[in-house]
Amino acid sequence: MHIPDHLRMADLAEVQAFIDAHSFGVLVTPDLEATHLPFVLRREEGELGRLYGHVARANPHWQALEGAEALVVFAGPHAYVSPSWYDRAPAVPTWNYAVVHARGRARRLDEAGTREAVRELVAVHEPALLEDRERLPPDFETRLLAAVVGFRIELTALEGKHKLGQHRRPEDQRGVHAALAESPDPEARRLADYMRATGIGTGE
């Protein structure tokens, strides 16, 4: 991914936080197969952390995972930016966005590892479900786990990019933020929230 220095996320902590916030990624292997999946990042494992996920056993993509170099793309908010939002002309339309690329080597998990990875994903999004034995009885959980293949990715590279008009004048940035925040498009408003969180275009 091409990342000019002024568009690069500041540090590892920022990139990892982005993955936590936008954890539904696209897994791509060298055969150019791609699968859309939720992931959990374990920061404490290795220098950059490890990603954990699972795919349906019916999806043949799992057969390409063992030992494969993998790329996972985590996309954040994005939106069209009109030149009419800038303080000065001339200007051209563009697209602003935030994204993280995670690279590493994939390894399939055994049955115990798959169970742990699946339960950790549930714990992140709905921890109470793990104790709800009416909705998730042990025998039912076991049958479901037989239908998936767990894996981990030992990360070797993490890079994040947020293209938010950092090179524009503060007046232009504020105009973009204001227009996005007032947009009827929820994705545009999410991008405005992201800009506010990073302090770009808000005067913070």
C-alpha positions as CSV (number, residue, x, y, z in Angstrom):
1,M,0.0,0.0,0.0
2,H,1.4,3.4,-1.0
3,I,1.5,5.6,2.1
4,P,3.0,9.1,1.9
5,D,4.6,10.0,5.3
6,H,2.0,12.6,6.2
7,L,-0.8,10.1,5.7
8,R,0.7,7.3,7.8
9,M,-0.8,6.4,11.1
10,A,1.4,7.5,13.9
11,D,2.4,4.3,15.7
12,L,1.7,0.7,16.4
13,A,-0.8,1.5,19.1
14,E,-2.9,3.6,16.7
15,V,-2.9,0.8,14.1
16,Q,-3.9,-1.8,16.6
17,A,-6.7,0.3,18.0
18,F,-8.0,0.8,14.5
19,I,-8.2,-3.0,14.0
20,D,-10.1,-3.3,17.3
21,A,-12.6,-0.7,16.1
22,H,-12.9,-2.0,12.5
23,S,-12.4,-5.7,13.1
24,F,-14.3,-7.0,10.1
25,G,-11.6,-7.6,7.5
26,V,-10.9,-9.1,4.1
27,L,-8.5,-12.1,4.2
28,V,-6.5,-12.5,1.0
29,T,-4.0,-15.3,0.2
30,P,-1.5,-15.6,-2.7
31,D,-4.0,-17.5,-4.9
32,L,-6.1,-14.3,-4.8
33,E,-8.9,-15.9,-2.9
34,A,-10.6,-13.5,-0.5
35,T,-12.9,-14.0,2.4
36,H,-14.7,-11.4,4.5
37,L,-14.3,-12.3,8.2
38,P,-14.4,-10.9,11.8
39,F,-11.0,-11.0,13.6
40,V,-9.7,-10.7,17.1
41,L,-6.2,-9.2,17.6
42,R,-4.1,-10.4,20.5
43,R,-1.5,-7.7,21.0
44,E,0.5,-9.6,23.6
45,E,1.5,-12.3,21.1
46,G,4.7,-11.5,19.2
47,E,6.1,-8.1,18.3
48,L,3.1,-6.9,16.4
49,G,0.4,-9.3,17.7
50,R,-1.5,-12.1,16.1
51,L,-4.9,-12.1,14.4
52,Y,-7.4,-14.9,15.1
53,G,-10.4,-15.9,13.0
54,H,-12.3,-18.8,11.5
55,V,-13.9,-19.8,8.2
56,A,-16.7,-22.1,7.4
57,R,-15.4,-25.6,6.6
58,A,-17.6,-25.5,3.5
59,N,-15.4,-22.6,2.2
60,P,-12.4,-24.1,0.4
61,H,-10.3,-21.1,1.3
62,W,-9.3,-22.8,4.5
63,Q,-7.3,-25.3,2.6
64,A,-4.9,-22.6,1.3
65,L,-4.2,-21.2,4.8
66,E,-1.6,-23.5,6.4
67,G,1.8,-21.7,6.0
68,A,0.5,-19.2,3.5
69,E,1.5,-15.6,3.4
70,A,-1.7,-13.6,4.1
71,L,-3.0,-10.1,3.8
72,V,-5.9,-8.8,5.8
73,V,-7.4,-5.5,4.9
74,F,-9.3,-3.6,7.6
75,A,-11.4,-0.7,6.1
76,G,-12.6,2.2,8.1
77,P,-15.0,5.1,7.2
78,H,-14.7,6.6,3.7
79,A,-16.6,9.2,1.6
80,Y,-16.5,11.4,-1.4
81,V,-15.1,14.9,-0.9
82,S,-16.3,17.8,-3.1
83,P,-14.0,20.6,-4.1
84,S,-16.9,22.9,-3.3
85,W,-16.3,22.3,0.4
86,Y,-12.9,23.9,0.3
87,D,-12.3,27.5,1.2
88,R,-10.4,28.3,-2.0
89,A,-10.5,27.2,-5.7
90,P,-9.3,25.6,-7.9
91,A,-9.5,22.1,-6.4
92,V,-10.5,18.7,-7.6
93,P,-12.9,16.1,-6.1
94,T,-11.3,13.2,-4.1
95,W,-12.1,10.4,-1.7
96,N,-11.0,10.3,1.9
97,Y,-10.7,7.1,3.9
98,A,-8.9,5.2,6.6
99,V,-7.5,1.6,6.2
100,V,-5.0,-0.8,7.8
101,H,-3.1,-3.6,6.0
102,A,-1.9,-6.5,8.1
103,R,0.5,-9.1,6.7
104,G,1.7,-12.4,8.1
105,R,1.9,-16.2,7.9
106,A,-1.3,-18.1,8.5
107,R,-1.5,-21.3,10.6
108,R,-4.6,-23.5,11.1
109,L,-5.7,-24.1,14.7
110,D,-6.6,-27.5,16.2
111,E,-10.0,-28.2,17.7
112,A,-9.1,-26.7,21.1
113,G,-7.6,-23.6,19.5
114,T,-10.6,-23.1,17.2
115,R,-13.0,-23.3,20.2
116,E,-10.9,-20.8,22.1
117,A,-10.8,-18.4,19.1
118,V,-14.5,-18.6,18.4
119,R,-15.4,-18.1,22.1
120,E,-13.0,-15.1,22.3
121,L,-14.8,-13.5,19.3
122,V,-18.1,-14.0,21.0
123,A,-16.7,-12.6,24.3
124,V,-15.7,-9.4,22.4
125,H,-19.2,-8.8,20.9
126,E,-21.7,-10.5,23.3
127,P,-20.0,-12.0,26.4
128,A,-23.3,-12.9,28.0
129,L,-24.0,-15.4,25.2
130,L,-21.2,-17.6,26.5
131,E,-23.2,-18.2,29.7
132,D,-26.6,-18.6,27.9
133,R,-26.9,-22.4,27.8
134,E,-30.4,-22.2,26.4
135,R,-29.3,-20.4,23.3
136,L,-25.8,-22.0,23.1
137,P,-25.9,-25.5,24.8
138,P,-22.6,-27.4,24.8
139,D,-23.7,-30.1,22.4
140,F,-24.9,-27.5,19.9
141,E,-21.7,-25.5,20.3
142,T,-19.7,-28.6,19.6
143,R,-21.6,-29.3,16.4
144,L,-21.2,-25.8,15.2
145,L,-17.4,-25.8,15.9
146,A,-17.1,-28.9,13.7
147,A,-18.3,-26.8,10.8
148,V,-15.6,-24.2,11.0
149,V,-11.8,-24.1,10.7
150,G,-9.9,-21.7,13.0
151,F,-6.7,-20.0,12.1
152,R,-4.2,-17.4,13.3
153,I,-2.0,-15.0,11.5
154,E,1.5,-14.3,13.0
155,L,1.9,-10.7,12.0
156,T,5.1,-9.6,10.2
157,A,3.9,-6.1,9.0
158,L,1.2,-3.6,10.0
159,E,0.6,-0.3,8.3
160,G,-2.1,2.2,8.6
161,K,-3.2,5.0,6.4
162,H,-5.7,7.8,6.9
163,K,-6.2,10.1,4.0
164,L,-8.1,13.0,5.6
165,G,-6.9,16.0,3.7
166,Q,-3.9,16.6,6.1
167,H,-2.1,18.5,3.4
168,R,-5.0,21.0,3.0
169,R,-5.2,24.4,4.8
170,P,-7.1,24.4,8.1
171,E,-9.9,26.3,6.5
172,D,-10.3,23.6,3.9
173,Q,-10.2,20.8,6.5
174,R,-12.9,22.5,8.5
175,G,-15.1,22.9,5.4
176,V,-14.7,19.2,4.6
177,H,-15.5,18.1,8.2
178,A,-18.6,20.4,8.4
179,A,-20.0,19.0,5.1
180,L,-19.4,15.4,6.1
181,A,-21.0,15.9,9.5
182,E,-24.1,17.3,7.9
183,S,-24.3,14.7,5.2
184,P,-27.4,12.5,4.9
185,D,-25.0,9.6,4.2
186,P,-24.2,7.7,7.4
187,E,-20.8,6.7,6.1
188,A,-19.9,10.3,5.5
189,R,-20.9,11.1,9.1
190,R,-18.8,8.3,10.3
191,L,-15.8,9.8,8.5
192,A,-16.6,13.1,10.1
193,D,-16.5,11.4,13.5
194,Y,-13.2,9.8,12.6
195,M,-11.8,13.2,11.7
196,R,-13.0,14.6,14.9
197,A,-11.3,11.7,16.8
198,T,-8.0,12.4,15.1
199,G,-8.4,16.2,15.5
200,I,-8.3,16.9,11.8
201,G,-10.6,19.6,10.5
202,T,-12.1,20.4,13.9
203,G,-9.6,22.9,15.3
204,E,-8.6,20.5,18.1
